[in-house]
Amino acid sequence: MAYRSPRPPSDLAADAAEFREPAFRDALIAGVALITHADGEMAVAERSRFLSLLEEDAALATFDRAAVLDELATHEANFRFDPEVGAEMAREKLARIAGRTRICSALVRLCRAIIPADGVIHPAEHRALAEIRSALGVTARPVVFGAYGNAAFVTAPTRRPSAG
């Protein structure tokens, strides 16, 4: 039995074209910048993970590597100059693709994959992911952990009042 996609190939080609748009590339890099700077500054492992994700995906591998590195360097400089200015400029890039469900969901998934790259899952990174979801209009989706498919929702951690 052959696998058949539920959507016609012309729609799939349109999706692939959406992922190659400069606006998506810039928003993706902005989202990654928000995640990686949430805990202070971009770790080398986070940068490497992002670049390897771009190489692993056929649609994302078409991005001009020099343009990606230039955009990353711009965000890096913005966050070094002033973290709030850097965050605001990143949010502006995210706003350009807000409401485009398919590419926004993909952007959130890619940003979520960056969080554990440096070996530390910081609560600020989850708050940044929640901010990205909110800016894009993407609701929390179940994330599957382990081989048995135990689903859990990834949300920003909340502070518990201290006793005493």
C-alpha positions in Angstrom: 0.0 0.0 0.0 1.4 3.4 -1.0 1.4 6.3 1.4 -0.8 9.2 0.2 -0.5 12.7 1.5 -3.9 14.1 2.6 -3.0 17.3 0.7 -2.3 17.8 -2.9 1.4 18.2 -3.9 0.8 21.7 -5.0 0.0 22.7 -1.4 3.1 20.9 -0.2 5.2 22.9 -2.7 3.6 26.1 -1.4 4.5 25.1 2.2 8.1 24.5 1.2 8.2 27.9 -0.5 6.9 29.6 2.7 9.8 28.1 4.7 12.3 29.6 2.3 11.0 33.1 2.7 13.4 35.7 4.1 10.7 36.8 6.6 10.5 33.3 8.0 14.3 33.0 8.1 14.6 36.3 9.9 11.8 35.5 12.4 13.4 32.1 13.1 16.7 33.7 13.9 15.0 36.3 16.1 13.2 33.5 18.0 16.4 31.7 18.5 18.1 34.9 19.7 15.3 35.4 22.3 15.7 31.8 23.5 19.5 31.8 23.7 19.7 35.2 25.3 17.0 34.5 27.9 19.6 33.0 30.3 22.2 35.6 29.7 24.0 35.1 26.4 24.2 32.7 23.5 26.2 29.6 24.3 28.4 28.0 21.6 26.4 24.8 21.9 23.1 26.6 21.3 24.5 28.3 18.2 25.9 25.0 16.9 22.6 23.2 17.5 20.7 25.9 15.6 23.1 25.7 12.6 22.9 21.9 12.6 19.1 22.1 12.6 19.3 24.3 9.5 21.5 21.8 7.8 19.4 18.8 8.7 16.1 20.1 7.2 15.9 20.2 3.4 13.7 23.3 3.4 15.9 25.2 5.8 19.2 24.0 4.2 18.4 26.4 1.3 19.0 29.4 3.5 22.1 31.3 2.6 24.5 30.5 5.4 26.2 33.9 5.2 22.9 35.7 5.6 22.0 33.5 8.6 25.3 34.2 10.2 25.0 38.0 9.5 21.5 38.0 11.0 22.7 36.1 14.1 25.6 38.5 14.5 23.1 41.5 14.3 21.0 40.0 17.0 24.1 39.2 19.1 25.2 42.9 18.8 21.7 44.1 19.7 21.6 42.0 22.8 25.1 43.0 23.8 24.2 46.7 23.4 21.0 46.5 25.4 19.1 43.3 26.2 15.7 45.1 26.0 16.5 46.7 22.7 17.7 43.3 21.4 14.4 41.6 22.6 12.3 44.4 21.1 14.0 44.1 17.7 13.6 40.3 17.8 9.9 40.7 18.6 9.4 43.0 15.6 10.8 40.2 13.3 8.4 37.7 14.9 5.5 40.1 14.3 6.1 40.0 10.5 4.9 36.3 10.3 2.4 36.3 13.1 -0.8 34.5 12.3 0.7 32.2 9.6 -0.1 29.0 11.5 2.1 26.5 9.6 5.3 28.4 9.6 4.7 29.8 13.1 4.3 26.3 14.5 7.5 25.2 12.8 9.3 28.2 14.2 8.2 27.3 17.8 9.3 23.7 17.4 12.7 24.8 16.1 13.1 27.2 19.0 12.1 24.6 21.5 14.8 22.3 20.1 17.4 24.9 21.0 16.6 25.0 24.7 18.4 21.9 25.9 21.4 22.4 23.6 23.8 23.8 26.3 22.9 21.2 28.8 20.9 23.6 31.0 17.2 24.1 30.7 16.7 27.5 32.3 13.2 28.7 33.3 13.9 31.9 31.5 14.2 30.0 28.2 10.7 28.5 28.8 9.4 32.0 29.5 11.0 33.2 26.2 9.4 30.3 24.4 6.0 31.3 25.8 6.6 34.9 24.7 7.4 33.7 21.2 4.2 31.6 21.1 2.2 34.6 22.3 3.8 36.9 19.7 3.0 34.5 16.9 -0.4 33.4 18.1 0.6 29.7 18.5 -1.0 27.8 21.4 0.8 25.3 23.5 0.9 21.9 21.9 1.5 18.5 23.5 5.2 17.4 23.4 5.9 13.7 23.2 8.6 12.4 25.6 10.2 9.0 25.5 9.5 5.9 23.4 6.1 5.4 24.9 4.6 8.7 23.9 3.8 10.1 27.3 2.5 13.6 26.4 3.1 16.7 28.5 2.4 20.3 27.8 5.4 22.6 27.9 4.5 25.9 29.5 6.5 28.6 31.2 7.3 27.6 34.8 5.5 29.6 37.6 7.1 30.8 40.8 5.7 29.3 44.0 5.5 31.5 47.0 8.2 30.8 49.5 7.1 29.4 52.8 8.0 31.4 55.8 
